Amino acid sequence: MNIVERVKNILVTPKTEWDVIAAEATPPKQLIISYVLPLAAIAAIAGFISYSLIGMSMFGVTVRTPIVWGIVMIVYQIVMAVVSIFILGFIIDALAPSFGGQKSMDQAVKVAAYSYTPVTLPNVASVPSVVPTRSPGAIDDAKARASAAQPSSCGPGMSG
């Protein structure tokens, strides 16, 4: 299945998609390579754009993470995404009998990997929210300040 379709189905029709996922025999290696890594990479690159290229502005000062640290964070986030899927998979597998389920590491990794989907998307969607913007009122205020700061073309004591 296409990754975009899978993400859409998990978010829009989760009940039917989880039934489809349960019936699939996807090995963990293929799941990590074809699903987890692309989503983790997209989220990590979105974070890089947000913090290293755009930066965070507060009180008129923009702070950016240095590019090298941004790249290090991309690698770290991708690696930790994969590690966390396996750790969560081990926990799900260990707890499955407590909830009436069967122990199956493959199924546990699938649950962990596909459950990661809704957590990833806000990271990607947050990029536009950090782009510096101005409200229409702020633009009008800036124009008013700029026109007030310009010297008058009329002589002293004359209004133009």
N, C-alpha and C positions, 0 to 999 in steps of 0.2 A: 504494500500500500504506500502511496505517496505520503511523505512526511507532513505536507501541508494539510492534506485531507485528514490524516490521523489527528493532528493537533485540533483542527476544526471540529471533528467528531467528538473528541474527548471533552471539548469545552461546550459544544452545543447539545449533543445527544449522548451524554456519558453512559447512561444505562445500556443502551444498545451497543455502544462501542466497547464497553467492558465485556459484554458477552462475546463479541467478535475477537477481542484480545485473548480471552480465556481459551478460545478454540484454536488459536494459532500455536504452532510449535516453533517459536522463534528462539534459537539458542542465545544465551546471554552475550556472547561475543558479537554476534550480528546485531543485536539490539543496541549494544553500546556504540558500535561503529556507525550504524545507520540512523540512529534516533537520538541517543543521549549526546554524543559528541557534536553533531550539528546544532542542537538546541543550546548546549553549553557554550559553544563557540559564538553563536549569535548573541547570547546574553553577555558574554565576556567582552566582545567587541563593542557592544552598545555601552557597556560600562567604561571602556577605554575612551570612546568618543565623548561620553558625558564628562568624565573627570580629567582626561589628559588634553583633549582638544578644545572642548567648550569651557570647562571649568565650572567652579561654583562661585557665584557672586553674592556677597553679603556686605552691606554697608558701603557700597560703592567700590569694593575691592574684589577682583576676580582672582581666585586661587586655582591653579592647575597642578595636577599630579605630573611630575616629570615623565617624559616619554618612555625612558628606560624602565621606570617603575611601573608605568602603565602596561608595558609589554610583559613584564614579570608577573603582573596581576592577571593578565589574560591567561598565561600558562598555568598559574596557580589555580585560578577559578575552574579551568577545564579539568585539570587533574583532580581537584577536590570534588567536582561534580561526579566523576566516574567513581572515585573512592566512596563517596557518600551513598551512591546507588548500591554498591556492594555491601557496605555496612548496614544500610537499611534493609537490604535483601536478607542478610543473615538474621537480623532481628525479626523480620516478618516470618521467615522460615521457622525460627525457634518458637515464636508465639502462635503459629498457625493452629497447632493442636488445642491450644487453650480456647480458641474461638470456633472449634468444630471443623477446622480445615485440615487438609493433609499437608505434611511436610514435602515441599518441592522447591528446591533452590531456584530452578528455572522460572517457576511461576512467581516466586517471591521477588526475583529480580525484575520480572515484567511489571509487577505491581509497583515496585519502587521506581522504576524508570518512567512509566507512564504517569504516575502520580506527580512526578517532577514537572510535568507540563505546565500546570497553572501557576507554578512558582516562577518559571522562567519568563513568561510573557510580560509581567510587569517590569522586569529589568529592561526589556527591549522597548516597551512603551514609554519608559521614563526618559528616553533621550530627548524627545521634543519638549518635555516639560522643563528642561534646564537651559534651553535656548533663551538667551536674554531677549526679553520683549518689553515694550513700553505700552502702557495704557494710553488711550486717546487723550485723557486729561494730562498725563505727563508730557505728551508731545506738545499740546497747546501751551503748557507752562514753560516748556523749553523755548518755544517760539517767542513767547512774551518776554522772557528774560533776554533772549538774543536781540530783539528789536529795542528793548530798553537800554541795552548796553551800547548800541550804535550811536555815534555822535550825530547830532542834528546837522542838516545841510544849511540851515539858516544861521544868521549871525547871532551874537549874544543877545539874550533877552527877547529874541523873536521865536515864535513857535511856528513849526512847519506843518 
